[in-house]
């Protein structure tokens, strides 16, 4: 009797395993279709990234999902930064010229590739928000950011429907602790009303260590997603052919692509 | 109902059917070891994250240059191990959370919590509470019934770990996530700030580590092989138990 039972058990276990495996495969395909798989999903640690991203994405697509905003009195007196500004000749030349020669180009999957000077960006409708910014190391501060919503600039360029990522390239070359930085956002975060191309901080021009002339501010994610020293924005349907194909430079150094945690 | 021969087991008057039934159910055993593994992952990665900034604050913000609540005498390893640490921390947290949910749901459905962990009202009187504590402090032998059921201190400790410490650690973890608090701000506002959440997360994890240390020490005192065997096979040999 026990052999019959164990055979039955074996068959049920086998069937359950097969059902589980095909269920997982279907789930993975569905998740990919609805943009729930992050670019750095590979490997055992990628399982955790994928679970976090896939579970938070639908929640955060809700329009009421807004980073908390604070009063002016809560702005931190000390707003530290990680890493010095770029040492590159290009950056130093732009800095010396007050960024008059700086332009932000937008290209890739857009109807109208374009570029904007700092003065042009400042003429667009602006938004100021006082938000909490936490470094993934654990420290944090509250500061006011002023800038043009990224969605406004993307709409000017006319994003094509098949674009899935907004990729940011920076002026950072040497002098960065982790080399040249680049990164990307998915469309949910790129078009979020609090995602800014920020040129001002605490009522002044964005200070050099905080990313002058323009940084992106993504207050629903950790600080490292708010890339500084922007130079170029590319819209794309895949990030596989950029760098190591992980969506940003941070996963190449062991950090995650998604910073919502 | 047959009782065990007193010649063989002098202090035992437990029905033999209870002796034969497993000490730990399969769900408790499986979730225990998955939890062990995920807790180890959380601990190692938690230390890696801590080393990036071994300093704690109270309120919303805090950084080098602002007053701190607690400065641990550990090296700052900025840009160091916190990358993989964070990735491992969240992978382990997913395993720990899903496994914990399975444990809690099954514990409620099978009435494991009510039968094995919730103490009897009479046991909660100060007198019996004091007796258990003083017996522990004097290392008084526990008696053979200890291999078959949990004593009052064990019950209260396990309940506190499962229903206080783990919820606190999950809540404070959520409170540190900018994504989660953008949807549910109450996670952080009720605590008074993101740095407060980080500090409480650290204190709660300290208590969990303390629990694990005492837990392992007690297993060693009660007979390591027998107790660990019971958590693997479900069977305990009350005769071999060092009581």
HADDOCK unambig.tbl for C-alpha pairs under 7 A between the chains (distance, minus, plus):
assign (segid A and resid 45 and name CA) (segid B and resid 87 and name CA) 5.95 0.50 0.50
assign (segid A and resid 45 and name CA) (segid B and resid 88 and name CA) 6.18 0.50 0.50
assign (segid A and resid 45 and name CA) (segid B and resid 91 and name CA) 6.24 0.50 0.50
assign (segid A and resid 47 and name CA) (segid B and resid 91 and name CA) 6.84 0.50 0.50
assign (segid A and resid 48 and name CA) (segid B and resid 90 and name CA) 5.84 0.50 0.50
assign (segid A and resid 48 and name CA) (segid B and resid 91 and name CA) 4.04 0.50 0.50
assign (segid A and resid 48 and name CA) (segid B and resid 94 and name CA) 6.78 0.50 0.50
assign (segid A and resid 60 and name CA) (segid B and resid 183 and name CA) 6.68 0.50 0.50
assign (segid A and resid 65 and name CA) (segid B and resid 182 and name CA) 5.03 0.50 0.50
assign (segid A and resid 65 and name CA) (segid B and resid 183 and name CA) 4.63 0.50 0.50
assign (segid A and resid 66 and name CA) (segid B and resid 182 and name CA) 4.85 0.50 0.50
assign (segid A and resid 66 and name CA) (segid B and resid 183 and name CA) 6.80 0.50 0.50
assign (segid A and resid 67 and name CA) (segid B and resid 182 and name CA) 4.52 0.50 0.50
assign (segid A and resid 68 and name CA) (segid B and resid 182 and name CA) 6.45 0.50 0.50
assign (segid A and resid 137 and name CA) (segid B and resid 49 and name CA) 6.87 0.50 0.50
assign (segid A and resid 137 and name CA) (segid B and resid 52 and name CA) 5.31 0.50 0.50
assign (segid A and resid 137 and name CA) (segid B and resid 53 and name CA) 5.91 0.50 0.50
assign (segid A and resid 137 and name CA) (segid B and resid 82 and name CA) 6.70 0.50 0.50
assign (segid A and resid 138 and name CA) (segid B and resid 53 and name CA) 6.09 0.50 0.50
assign (segid A and resid 139 and name CA) (segid B and resid 62 and name CA) 5.53 0.50 0.50
assign (segid A and resid 139 and name CA) (segid B and resid 63 and name CA) 4.75 0.50 0.50
assign (segid A and resid 140 and name CA) (segid B and resid 61 and name CA) 5.07 0.50 0.50
assign (segid A and resid 140 and name CA) (segid B and resid 62 and name CA) 5.43 0.50 0.50
assign (segid A and resid 140 and name CA) (segid B and resid 63 and name CA) 5.94 0.50 0.50
assign (segid A and resid 141 and name CA) (segid B and resid 61 and name CA) 5.01 0.50 0.50
assign (segid A and resid 141 and name CA) (segid B and resid 62 and name CA) 6.40 0.50 0.50
assign (segid A and resid 142 and name CA) (segid B and resid 61 and name CA) 6.90 0.50 0.50
assign (segid A and resid 220 and name CA) (segid B and resid 178 and name CA) 4.99 0.50 0.50
assign (segid A and resid 220 and name CA) (segid B and resid 179 and name CA) 4.98 0.50 0.50
assign (segid A and resid 220 and name CA) (segid B and resid 182 and name CA) 6.56 0.50 0.50
assign (segid A and resid 221 and name CA) (segid B and resid 178 and name CA) 5.56 0.50 0.50
assign (segid A and resid 221 and name CA) (segid B and resid 179 and name CA) 6.12 0.50 0.50
assign (segid A and resid 222 and name CA) (segid B and resid 178 and name CA) 6.87 0.50 0.50
assign (segid A and resid 254 and name CA) (segid B and resid 83 and name CA) 4.97 0.50 0.50
assign (segid A and resid 254 and name CA) (segid B and resid 84 and name CA) 5.34 0.50 0.50
assign (segid A and resid 255 and name CA) (segid B and resid 83 and name CA) 4.28 0.50 0.50
assign (segid A and resid 255 and name CA) (segid B and resid 84 and name CA) 6.32 0.50 0.50
assign (segid A and resid 256 and name CA) (segid B and resid 87 and name CA) 6.90 0.50 0.50
assign (segid A and resid 260 and name CA) (segid B and resid 177 and name CA) 6.28 0.50 0.50
assign (segid A and resid 260 and name CA) (segid B and resid 178 and name CA) 5.81 0.50 0.50
assign (segid A and resid 260 and name CA) (segid B and resid 179 and name CA) 4.65 0.50 0.50
assign (segid A and resid 261 and name CA) (segid B and resid 177 and name CA) 5.24 0.50 0.50
assign (segid A and resid 261 and name CA) (segid B and resid 179 and name CA) 6.63 0.50 0.50
